[in-house]
Amino acid sequence: MQILLIEDELPAARQLTRLLHACDPGLQVLDTLDSVENAVNWLRTFPAPDLIFMDIQIADGLSFDIFNQATVTAPVIFTTAFDQYALQAFKVSAVDYLLKPIDPAELEQALQKVKQRQSAIPVDLAALARFFQPQSYKDRFLVKAGQQMNLLRSADIAYFRSDGGLTQAFSNDHKKHFVDHTLDELERLLDPREFFRVSRSLTVRIDAIVRVAPHFNGRLKLELKPAPPEETFVSRDRAAAFKVWLGG
């Protein structure tokens, strides 16, 4: 089976290639393309592959734009880091998808579905686009400072910490502020390219990470600036996704 990857994050493309070869060493990755423009040019130039993996958001837009500019006859499996709510779009559109970080068992199941199909499934672009329009993320918070309220930019926050039912935002200037959002809510509000929830009680911004080191039981130890009140670890179940995020 000949496969085309449309993915603008090189570490994610390499990981997917490794997983594909682990599923079936006979699979051949023809090319990896990082933009709508490159994908359209490739599809107009070369014979159709047997299967295409498409990331939703790529360098110059949404991968759905490819369907408007080139004929796609191969089955498509979308890959995405969007949450389960947004992925309901795929269920009504009868399109395969894989949620990042990609689970090897789910990848193998998706490949089996493709092998059992005789043709590509029509893609309902309008239905998908409604769920995957470029999203705006929260870029500031209103925080209390003494008797007044100040604006705290997301770019100035090193990490968010949950303690005793309260959420604290630690800024780059070593100050602590309280925000009216839980870490669960912040996962939906913050830009996932900038912030990652490393554990149940801590979400960090990429610029705050000084050093990453392996630790016991599959965990990762982080050195952050400014330093948190306690040692910081990436939990074992989040370590693989953290490495992909960090390398993106």
Secondary structure, DSSP 8 states (H G I E B T S, - for coil): -EEEEE-S-HHHHHHHHHHHHHH-TT-EEEEEE-SHHHHHHHHHHS---SEEEEESEETTEETTHHHHHS---S-EEEEE---TTTTHHHHHHT-EEEESS--HHHHHHHHHHHHH-SS-----HHHHHHH-S------EEEEEETTEEEEEEGGGEEEEEEETTEEEEEETTS-EEEES--HHHHHHHS-TTTEEEEETTEEEEGGGEEEEEE-GGG-EEEEESS--SS-EEE-HHHHHHHHHHHH-
